[in-house]
Every structure is written in C-alpha cells, then in structure tokens.
Amino acid sequence: MPGSSRRGVLRTAAAAAGLGLAGLPRTAAHAAEDAPASAASGRTDGAGAGSYLVGRGIADATGEVTEVGMMGYGRTDQQARGLHNRLRARAFVIADRTPDGSAGERVALVVVDSPMIFSSVHQAVLRALEERYGGLYNARNTMITATHTHAGPGGYSHHLLYNITTLGFHAKTFDAVVHGITEAVGRAHADLAPSELSFSRGELHGASVNRSRAAFERNPADVKAHFPDAIDPLTTLLRIERQGRLVGAVNWFATHCTSMSGDNRLISADNKGYAAYHWEREVAGADYLAGTAPEVITAFAQTNAGDMSPNPDLEPPTTPEDFESTRANGLRQYEAAARQLDRPGTRLSGGVDSRLVYVDLSEVTVEPEFTGDGRVHRTAKPAVGAAMAAGSTEDGPAFPGFSEGENPFWDAISHSVIYTVSPELRDAHAPKAIAVPIGEMNRIYPWVQETVPVQLVRIGRLYLIGVPGEVTIAAGLRLRRTVAQVTGADLDDVLVAGYANSYFHYLTTPEEYDAQHYEGGSTLFGRWQLPAVQQVSAELARAMREGRALPTGPEPPDLSAAPLALQPPIVLDAPRIGRSFGDVLSQPREGYRAGERVSAVFAGAHPGNDLHRGSTYLRVERYEDGAWRTVADDGDWSTAFRWERDGIAASKVTVTWDVPSGAVPGRYRVRYHGDAKPLVGGARSFSGTTRAFAVLA
C-alpha cells in the first residue's frame, strides 16, 4: 500500500475542495522542492543552514474506543461506542545549535489530542524517556500539553476524581497515551536537523466566545481594555523551516475543545485535532499509515482557554450537528494560522532554556507583591465549589441541583458551619460554597493532585508558561505580564501553555473567583491560587534571567502501584449462530455520488481486544492498476467506526464513509479489521470485506 498513492488521492480531493492554503504553492509540501522560496511558502528572509536543530515526531495516542467513559463533561452516561478520528501526539524537539553544529540546550514540546495530562502520564513518560535517553529529556525541559478534547477516553489518571465516570483506571488507554507521547518524542529526537524558527501573530474572531462574561466583567479596567470583546483573539504560529521549506508548525489559540457534544459517543480529536489533521492530511497529503513521517507536522495547542467556548451561541452543542461545527471551528483555526504564512515572520535566535518547580498549592504563602491588597495570604487544601458541580452550562452542564453563582443550601452550609470551624479555610476559599472538601478526602485516598509542576520554557524570544490547568484569559494576562516584566520580554512574546504536565482544574483571577461561576468554583485552592502561581512564575523567570538553576522541590508521589480498576474484562467474543467473524451483515448500495454516505455492517468483535494503535480498524479501498489501494482509514474525518453488542458475546460493527467531493470515480470497497477473544488464549485477528460498489462522477 504505497504512501504515494494515498497522497495522490488526497491531493486530488484537496484541490477539488479548494483546500489550497497552508503556504503550499500547489497541493502538497512537495511543491516547495521545485519552486523558489517565497513568503507564500512560509519562508522568512535570510534562511540559512539553520540556527537551531529541530526534530518533529507524531504518533498514535488513541486509547480505548468502546465501553470506556469519555473525559471532560463529567457524564457517567457518556460511554464511548466507537471512533470518529484518531488521537495523536505531536512532538517537537528544539535544540540550540552550537558553533560546531552539535546540539546544545534543548527542550521538547508535546501537544496531545487528549482531555488532560495527568501526573500519572507525566511521570510514566519521563520514566520511559529516562530509560531510553538518560537525562537528556527530563521534567525541566519536557513540556507535555493536552488539547483538552472532551471526546477522548478517560481512565488514565491515578487520582480517583477523574476515574469516577470510567469505572476506575483503564490500563490500555493509559498505555496508549504514554506510548504515543514517548514514541512522538523519540521520532522527534531522531529527526533533529538544522532548521530555522520564526513566529508570527494574528487575530482570530468567530472561533471563541467568553462563556463567563459576568465573572470577566469583575476584572479591573486594564484587563477589560486589553480584551475589549472579552475574548483573547491572539493566534500565534511557530514555524519550522529547512532550506526555506515549511516542515512543521505549532499554533497557540485560546478556545475550548468542546465543539463535540456531551451526547456524542465517538472518540474524536475535536476542533484542534481537526485543524492539525486538515493541514497535515487534507492539505499536505500526509499518510499516517505509510510508516514515514508526514512532510509537514502541525500542532494546534491550547493557551489560556479557561473561559473561552467555541460555541458562539453559548448553547451546548447537539449531535450530530456537532460534527460540522467541530470541522468549521477547526478550519477557522487552521486558516488563521495559514494566513500568517503569507508574510515574513520574526526570526528566532538566542537559544533555548527551561525551568520547572513542583509546588504544593495547598500551603503557599503569597507575598503582598502578588495578592493585590497589600497583605500576605495563604492558599489552602483543595475544595470543590458547588458551582463546579453545576458544570459549564454553556458547553455542557454537569449535575442537576447545582448552579453557577449562588447555591443557597451550600452557601449556608459553608458559611455557617465549614468556615466557622475553619477560619483558615474561610480566609483562603470564601466566598466559595464548598460542596466537597476534597483536600480532606485526599487524606484517605488520592482524589486530586495537590503538588503540581509549574514550568517556564524559552525558545529565543518566545516564552511559554506551563500551567497544569485551565487558565482564564484574564488570569493568563496577569501571568504573562508577570513573566514579561521580569524577563524584559514583549507581552505578546509570552504565552500561557495550558493543560501542561498535570491537572489542577481552573485558574481564575481573584475578582472572577468571587463570582463563583463554574471556573471560580473549579479553582480548587482558593481565591489566592492565581497570585500563588504568579509568584512561582516570577521566581522561574528571575532564575532564567540570571542563568540560575532552581531546585525542583519535592515531586508528587508515584501512585502507580495499585490504581482502582472496576471495568469488567472482555471474557469472550462469539458471533451469532450461523455467522462468522467478518461476515458482512449489511452491504453497501451499488453506487454512490459525492456527499452521500456509504454504510456497511459486519459481524465483529470487541475493539478493546486490540486498540490498533498505529494502524486502523477500517479501510476504504479503490481498485487501481490491478490492485486495491487504501484511500481512507479510521483516522480520517470522512469515516466513522461504530460498535454495539449483539446479544451477550456477539458484536456488530458499522463502518461509514462520507464520499468526499474530490473522490475519484471508480470501484471501491470497505474492509473491517477486528480481533476476537476466545475463552482461553489471546485474541485472533480477522477481517471482513464488502462487495465492490461504484463512486459515480
């Protein structure tokens, strides 16, 4: 199955659909080989041998796609039933190039299509990298961030709160995430080559809206003047070029990955995943199954997206309408990034650097410099507010009986009982209506993380503040101003890298916290949590400015020994009487035109027997030159893989393919690849193939 054939199919489809952006003069990155370098190709002036050594890597990080709770909306009923598109880890290793051409100081940036990065994953990846590379990649210089898709599988944390909707820990999903990230970093390490880095900025409107406007309006005038529309429209692009040719990019833009509905049951990379997929595959012709790296690897990363919703009407999305809204939002992010290639960027120089410290956020003394009221304050043990239990009503409400803002019952309990008994808790958490004193529950079993990493990475003049949570735009602005003031950097050269290395829920300004909307109720360590993180960020910035090392501090405990797992195992796969695995139960029609949906139903098996990581559960094939060649797989936007039980041990698998507008007329077929578990022994692979059908002109 040559990759060149698939690239050709994709280029034809992309051209027919008018997907000619991305700074690629024709339909794919190959065009740069025989065309003069120009602004349209993403080249900046004065390209030479490369001021940095940069490597790019991508790997499959898809976990279980059926019978696993999906992460993000906190809904116990949102159990995955299939796959829309695969989740991927994209890694970029950036090293300062020494005078002799070797690699000096380096950093590794990882962006994963994943709901969150938990300490469980962070620790396991660092251990794996240590085994493979010694101390070359470590906590200080490796930044792992999540896109925060709400359509990914959960169950990969070692803290109980995040595994409630998944019946505990899911080792297969955990391994898929960890191995995917580790492989991506390994591939980036092997890909190191002289490169030029540049970055550019633009604005994107229409892809985000403030879902907590009343809380935002409590901020001081200088914050509201900085964000007159109550959104952060900044879209920043880091370009990677070799010999004037674009080979990679990282984009940062603030919007939630909640375009997919809480009613959706298919694993999906959501809007940021689509943006990366569109650039790499639909525009640049990548073949993820070819065994070679895509010629252009692009990541769409999060920044301070805590109060930024992708849903313009501030209503939770619905299914199946959410598929189109996801694609449309991702396309806007891609187009905003690609437009920046039409003008020269700012060439980066000056090397790379990194710092990281672990902070116990339950007991930070915050100095007056950061509290804003001239007094010393302390953070406290984490507590879940009643507003957090309400969920974000604009993106997907959580538990009934709770609301954003006032919760009279819980307000009364907190102020008349909890805060009376514990003045320290009152000083840190009021006016939060505490629904769950989760810090006290941590004494019995680890529910949430209290010791978290805060990181600062510098690439030339670009600074990234690695924050392990969801930062509102106003809180992000204060963090950026803090680091810019210490380092002397321009404000727009400092970005928050949200969802980094761990997860502590939300980070709001004290003013926003007082409103106790969902974001404030989810700021676990109280009103002074942001000033505490500002204080830590300032120390990281000072150490970096002065070239001074910092002790990392006590690391969070390793909880991998005995994670709680309650999901029943897969016992047996057995087809219905008279059927065999792979039988086609419902054949496609004889012919289809562009825009129509091909559907086939197979006698299948449980997809959890083999996650097919790095491979596929399905293929759409076209007959060409005497052979069947793959034109789409389960990582494509046009396909979907749905699973359902058929009795007790039997399964039905439905594969659909939406015929794209650029599909070449001809004979096609659909193939399904499954793995069946007998009562004794390991799973056995099988396949099923439909009859041929025609795609008509």
DALINBEL-V670523 format. One record per pair of residues at least 6 apart in sequence whose ideal C-beta (glycine too) atoms are under 6 Angstrom apart, sorted by the first residue. I is the first residue (numbers start at 1). J is the second residue. D is the distance in whole Angstrom. If there is no record, write none. Layout:
BEGIN
i=(I	I)
j=(J	J)
d=(D	D)
END
This chain:
BEGIN
i=(1	3	3	5	6	7	7	9	10	11	11	11	12	13	13	14	14	14	15	16	16	17	17	19	19	21	22	22	22	23	23	23	23	23	24	25	25	28	28	29	29	29	32	32	37	37	39	39	42	42	42	43	44	44	44	44	45	47	47	49	50	50	50	51	52	52	52	52	53	53	53	53	54	54	54	55	55	55	55	55	56	56	56	56	56	57	57	57	57	58	58	58	58	59	59	59	59	60	60	60	60	61	61	61	61	61	61	62	62	63	63	63	64	64	64	64	65	65	65	65	65	66	66	66	66	68	68	68	68	68	69	69	69	69	70	70	71	71	71	72	72	73	73	73	74	75	76	78	80	80	81	81	82	82	82	82	83	83	83	84	84	84	85	85	85	85	86	87	87	87	88	89	89	89	89	90	90	90	91	91	91	91	92	92	93	93	93	94	94	94	95	95	96	96	96	96	98	105	107	107	107	107	108	108	108	109	110	110	111	111	111	112	113	113	113	113	114	114	115	115	116	116	117	117	117	118	118	119	119	119	120	120	121	121	122	122	124	125	125	125	126	128	129	139	140	140	141	143	143	143	143	144	145	145	145	145	146	147	147	147	148	148	148	149	149	149	150	151	151	151	151	153	154	155	155	155	155	155	156	156	156	157	158	158	159	159	159	159	160	160	161	161	163	167	167	168	168	168	169	169	176	176	195	195	196	197	198	198	198	198	198	199	199	199	199	200	200	200	201	201	202	202	202	203	204	204	204	205	207	207	207	207	208	208	208	209	209	210	210	210	210	211	211	211	212	212	212	213	215	215	215	216	218	218	218	219	219	219	223	226	227	232	232	235	235	236	237	237	237	237	238	239	239	240	240	248	249	250	250	251	251	252	252	252	253	254	254	254	254	255	255	255	256	256	256	256	257	257	257	258	259	259	259	259	259	259	260	260	260	260	261	261	261	261	262	263	264	270	271	271	271	271	272	274	274	274	275	275	275	275	276	276	276	278	279	279	280	280	280	284	286	288	300	302	302	303	303	303	304	304	304	304	304	305	306	306	306	306	306	307	307	309	309	310	311	314	316	316	317	348	349	350	352	353	353	354	355	355	355	355	355	356	356	357	357	357	357	358	358	358	358	358	359	359	360	360	361	361	362	362	364	364	365	366	366	366	366	366	368	368	370	370	370	371	371	377	379	379	379	379	379	379	380	380	380	381	382	382	382	382	382	383	383	383	384	384	384	385	385	385	386	386	386	386	386	387	387	387	387	387	388	388	389	389	389	390	390	390	391	391	392	404	404	407	410	410	411	414	414	418	419	428	429	438	438	441	446	449	451	452	452	452	453	453	454	455	456	456	456	457	461	462	463	463	463	464	464	465	465	465	465	466	466	466	467	467	467	468	468	468	468	468	469	469	469	470	471	471	471	472	472	474	475	475	475	475	476	479	479	480	480	482	482	482	483	483	483	484	484	486	486	486	487	487	505	505	506	506	506	507	508	508	508	509	510	512	513	513	513	523	543	570	570	570	572	572	573	573	573	573	573	574	575	575	575	576	579	581	581	581	582	582	582	583	584	584	584	585	585	586	587	587	588	588	588	588	590	591	591	592	592	592	593	594	594	594	596	597	597	598	599	600	600	600	601	601	602	602	602	604	604	604	605	605	605	605	607	609	609	609	610	610	616	616	617	617	617	618	618	618	618	619	619	619	620	620	620	620	621	621	621	622	622	622	622	623	632	632	634	638	638	638	639	640	641	642	643	644	646	653	655	655	659	663	665	665	667	668	668	669	669	669	670	671	671	672	673	674	675	675	676	677)
j=(630	287	290	629	287	285	287	631	285	27	28	285	662	660	662	27	282	283	27	661	662	661	662	282	283	338	279	283	338	40	41	42	246	341	31	31	35	284	285	284	295	296	41	245	43	244	343	344	239	246	341	244	198	344	345	347	344	196	244	194	194	195	196	349	94	97	195	197	95	97	103	192	94	195	240	93	188	189	191	192	92	188	191	248	297	91	184	187	188	88	90	184	297	89	180	183	184	86	180	613	614	87	88	89	112	177	180	86	87	153	173	176	153	172	173	608	80	82	83	267	607	80	81	607	643	80	153	155	166	170	79	154	165	166	78	80	115	152	154	115	150	150	262	396	398	262	165	262	153	267	265	643	266	641	642	643	267	634	641	266	268	640	268	269	635	637	635	113	152	269	113	112	180	181	184	111	297	299	110	184	185	188	109	188	108	188	189	107	352	459	103	106	104	105	351	352	104	352	141	352	354	457	137	142	185	143	144	181	145	299	301	146	147	149	269	273	146	152	149	152	146	503	144	146	501	157	503	449	502	556	157	158	177	178	501	502	178	178	181	182	139	182	137	356	354	356	354	455	457	466	500	501	301	497	499	500	499	257	272	302	257	302	499	257	269	270	258	260	264	268	270	173	166	163	166	169	170	173	173	174	177	163	559	563	446	447	448	449	445	447	447	448	169	566	567	564	565	566	563	565	611	613	240	242	241	348	239	345	346	347	348	238	345	346	462	237	340	345	236	492	235	336	340	233	233	235	336	233	255	329	332	333	231	255	308	309	312	216	230	231	307	307	309	394	307	517	519	230	512	515	517	230	511	512	515	474	509	511	474	477	473	254	473	253	336	252	249	251	337	340	250	249	345	247	248	297	298	299	301	300	337	301	303	495	333	303	304	305	308	305	308	310	305	308	309	310	270	271	272	395	270	271	310	325	326	329	268	270	322	326	317	318	319	322	396	319	319	326	310	326	329	330	300	326	327	330	300	330	333	334	298	299	300	334	298	334	286	294	298	296	294	635	333	498	499	495	496	498	471	473	476	496	498	498	470	471	472	506	519	472	519	394	395	329	317	394	395	396	325	460	460	460	459	458	544	457	456	540	543	544	550	453	455	454	550	552	553	451	453	552	553	555	454	536	450	451	379	525	381	450	379	532	378	377	528	531	532	535	374	375	531	534	535	377	531	528	428	525	526	528	529	532	425	428	526	439	438	439	448	524	525	429	434	437	435	436	438	432	433	521	402	407	410	433	435	404	516	517	518	521	521	522	399	402	435	402	403	404	397	398	518	517	518	433	433	435	433	433	434	434	426	526	526	447	448	447	559	502	556	468	502	504	501	502	536	466	465	540	544	464	493	493	483	489	494	495	497	479	483	496	537	497	500	501	496	498	500	500	501	502	503	504	504	505	507	506	496	498	507	508	519	509	507	508	509	530	496	496	537	491	494	534	537	538	494	537	541	491	494	538	541	542	541	545	522	524	519	522	523	530	519	520	523	530	527	520	520	523	527	529	550	606	608	677	649	679	605	606	649	676	677	649	581	603	650	650	603	603	676	686	686	687	688	603	602	688	690	601	603	601	690	691	598	600	690	693	693	694	696	598	659	695	696	659	661	663	659	656	658	657	656	655	670	690	652	654	653	672	688	651	653	674	651	674	675	676	643	675	677	683	675	683	633	634	634	641	673	634	641	655	672	630	633	671	631	632	657	670	628	630	669	629	631	666	668	667	638	639	641	657	658	660	657	656	655	654	653	652	652	672	670	672	695	695	695	697	692	693	695	689	690	692	690	687	689	688	687	686	683	685	684	683)
d=(5	4	3	5	4	4	6	5	5	4	5	5	5	5	3	5	5	6	5	6	3	5	6	6	5	4	6	4	5	6	6	4	6	3	6	5	5	5	4	5	4	5	5	4	4	3	6	6	6	4	4	4	5	5	5	5	6	5	4	5	3	5	6	5	6	5	5	5	4	5	5	5	5	4	5	4	4	6	4	4	6	6	5	4	4	4	4	3	3	6	5	6	5	5	5	4	4	6	6	5	5	5	6	4	6	5	3	5	5	4	3	4	5	5	5	5	6	6	4	5	5	6	6	5	5	5	4	6	6	6	6	5	4	4	5	5	4	6	3	5	3	6	4	4	5	6	5	6	6	6	4	6	5	5	4	5	5	5	4	4	4	5	6	6	6	6	4	4	6	5	5	5	4	5	4	5	6	4	5	4	5	4	5	6	5	4	5	6	6	6	4	4	4	5	4	5	5	5	5	5	5	5	5	5	5	5	4	6	5	4	5	5	5	6	4	4	4	6	6	5	5	4	5	5	6	4	6	5	5	5	5	4	6	6	5	6	5	6	5	6	6	4	4	5	5	5	4	6	6	5	6	6	6	5	5	5	4	5	4	6	5	6	5	4	6	4	5	4	6	4	6	5	4	6	4	6	3	5	5	4	5	6	4	5	5	6	6	6	6	5	5	5	6	4	4	4	4	4	4	4	6	5	5	5	5	4	5	4	6	5	6	5	6	6	6	5	4	4	5	6	5	6	5	4	6	5	4	6	5	5	4	6	5	4	4	5	5	5	4	6	6	6	4	4	4	5	5	6	4	4	5	5	4	6	6	5	6	5	5	6	6	5	4	5	5	5	6	5	5	5	4	5	6	5	4	5	5	5	6	5	4	5	5	5	6	5	5	4	5	6	5	5	5	6	5	6	4	6	6	4	6	5	5	5	4	5	5	5	5	5	4	6	4	4	4	4	5	6	6	5	4	4	4	6	6	3	4	4	4	4	5	6	5	5	4	6	4	5	6	4	3	5	6	5	5	5	5	6	4	5	3	4	6	6	4	5	4	6	6	4	6	5	5	5	6	4	6	5	6	3	5	5	5	4	6	5	5	4	5	5	6	5	4	6	6	6	5	5	5	6	4	5	6	5	6	5	6	4	5	5	5	4	5	5	5	5	5	6	5	6	4	5	5	5	5	4	6	5	6	5	6	5	5	3	5	3	5	4	6	4	6	6	5	5	5	4	5	4	6	3	5	4	4	4	4	5	5	6	5	3	4	4	5	4	5	4	5	5	4	3	5	4	5	5	4	5	4	5	5	5	4	4	4	5	6	5	6	6	4	5	5	5	5	6	5	3	6	4	6	4	5	6	6	6	4	6	4	5	6	5	6	5	4	6	6	6	6	6	5	4	6	5	5	6	5	5	5	5	5	5	6	5	5	6	5	5	4	6	6	6	4	5	5	5	5	6	5	5	5	5	4	6	5	5	4	5	5	4	5	6	5	5	5	6	5	6	4	6	5	5	5	5	6	5	5	5	4	6	6	4	5	4	6	5	5	5	5	6	5	4	5	6	3	4	6	6	5	4	6	4	6	6	5	5	6	5	6	4	5	6	5	6	5	5	5	6	5	6	5	4	5	5	5	5	6	5	5	5	4	4	3	5	5	5	6	4	6	4	5	4	4	6	4	5	5	5	6	5	6	5	6	5	6	4	5	4	5	6	4	5	5	6	5	5	5	4	6	5	5	6	5	6	5	5	6	4	6	5	5	6	5	6	6	5	5	4	5	6	6	6	5	5	5	6	5	5	5	6	4	5	6	5)
END
